[in-house]
Structures are given as structure tokens and as C-alpha cells.
Amino acid sequence: MKTAAEIYDVLRGILENDFEIDADDISMEANLYEELDLDSIDAVDLVVKLREITGKKIEPEAFKQVRTVADVVKEVEQLVN
């Protein structure tokens, strides 16, 4: 997982499979909280899953400003590269 596209594909899979979000609702612009209906507990679960996949420690602080799928991709991309 190195490119933004690869990260997006993994993230999309997590959102579909673990959070049961309809694939049609997931886009780079989608707001995690307003459009995809994640709550703060879901956000923590997402950070844990991303930590398992990347093997990197993800600080919850880094995700405080995250609002969209694109924001998550950007944060993960910075971590792994």
C-alpha cells in the first residue's frame, strides 16, 4: 500500500465490509460523519483497522481533523511513505 489509489481501495473495502456502507456512497469527497454515518466510535475502529494494515502507529490526534475519505487517504499516505 503506497499510492493514494491503493490506500483508497483498502479504505473502501474496510468501509464496505466492516462498516456495511454501500459502495455507491463511498467516494473521495464523501464526508465520513455526515454522508457515511460514521460516529466517533466508528472513527476509532477505523484507526485501529488502518493501524493493523499499515503496521504504523496512528495517533488519534492525526485523525481529529479528518472529515472526508480523501482526508483519510492523505493521512495514511503520509504515514506509509
C-alpha positions in Angstrom: 0.0 0.0 0.0 1.9 3.0 -1.2 -0.2 5.1 -3.7 -3.3 7.1 -2.9 -5.3 4.8 -5.2 -4.1 1.7 -3.3 -4.9 3.3 0.0 -8.3 4.3 -1.3 -9.1 0.7 -2.4 -8.2 -0.7 1.0 -10.2 2.0 2.8 -13.2 1.4 0.6 -13.0 -2.3 1.4 -12.9 -1.6 5.1 -15.9 0.8 4.8 -17.9 -1.7 2.8 -17.1 -4.8 4.8 -16.6 -3.6 8.3 -19.0 -0.7 8.4 -21.6 -2.0 5.9 -21.5 1.2 3.9 -23.0 0.9 0.4 -20.2 1.0 -2.2 -22.1 3.7 -4.2 -21.9 6.1 -1.2 -18.1 5.9 -1.0 -16.1 8.5 -2.9 -13.1 10.6 -2.1 -15.4 13.6 -1.4 -17.7 11.6 0.9 -17.9 13.0 4.4 -17.3 10.3 6.9 -19.7 11.6 9.5 -22.5 13.3 7.5 -22.7 11.1 4.4 -21.3 7.8 5.6 -22.9 7.9 9.1 -19.7 7.1 11.0 -19.7 8.2 14.6 -16.7 8.7 16.9 -16.6 5.0 17.9 -16.5 4.0 14.3 -13.7 6.5 13.7 -11.6 4.8 16.4 -12.4 1.4 14.9 -11.2 2.7 11.5 -8.0 4.0 13.0 -7.4 0.6 14.6 -8.0 -1.2 11.3 -5.7 1.1 9.5 -3.0 0.6 12.1 -3.3 -3.2 11.6 -3.0 -2.8 7.9 -0.1 -0.3 7.8 1.8 -1.6 10.8 2.2 2.0 11.8 1.1 3.7 15.0 -1.6 6.2 14.1 -2.1 9.0 16.6 -5.8 9.7 17.2 -4.8 13.4 17.1 -3.8 13.0 13.4 -7.4 11.9 12.7 -9.1 14.7 14.6 -9.2 17.0 11.6 -10.2 14.2 9.2 -13.7 14.7 7.6 -13.7 13.1 4.2 -12.5 9.8 2.7 -9.8 11.9 0.9 -8.5 13.2 4.2 -8.1 9.6 5.5 -6.2 8.6 2.3 -3.9 11.6 2.7 -3.1 10.9 6.4 -2.4 7.2 5.7 -0.3 8.1 2.6 1.8 10.4 4.8 2.3 7.6 7.4 3.4 4.9 5.0 5.6 7.0 2.7 
